[in-house]
Amino acid sequence: MFNQLCRALGIEHRLTKRRAPQTNGMVERFNGRISDILKTHHFQSGEDLRATLHRYAALYNHQLPQAAPGGKTPLQAMKAWFKSNPELRRPYDRLGWDR
């Protein structure tokens, strides 16, 4: 289902080598932070869990600068990349993300 959605949105889905987290360090760190949230919080319901994860993803993408993209948030880094590559589609236009 995920691959079908990627194709429908014109997104190239690439995989990294298994058991090589150094090739995908930011994702591994993000997953570790999610794991910490799951270990340290008691959720009242599935909806509570879903809302917490959505809030954290929004915080991470919009508010927390990361070292790898030059101290920018992930969304700022993505916008800068698309600005320097205007010939490429801008998926956030389709998803309703603010600029």
C-alpha positions, 0 to 999 in steps of 0.5 A: 500500500505504501509503495502504491501511494508513493507511485501515485504521488510520483515519489521514488521510494528507496531502501537502505541496506539492512542492519546499517543504521549509519546509512539512515541515521536521522530516521534511526534517531527519530525512531529511537525518540519515538521508542522513548515516548512509547516507553515513558508515557501511559496512553489512555487509548489508541486515539491518545497514542495517535494524537501524541505521535502526530504532535511529536511528528509535527514538533519534530518536522516544524520546530526541532532544528537538526544538525544534518541539514545545517541547523534547519528543521526538516521542513525548512531543509525540504523547502530549501532543497525544492527552492534550489531544484525548482524543476522538481515537483513540490509534494507539499503543495499537494499535501496542503503544507504551509510555506 
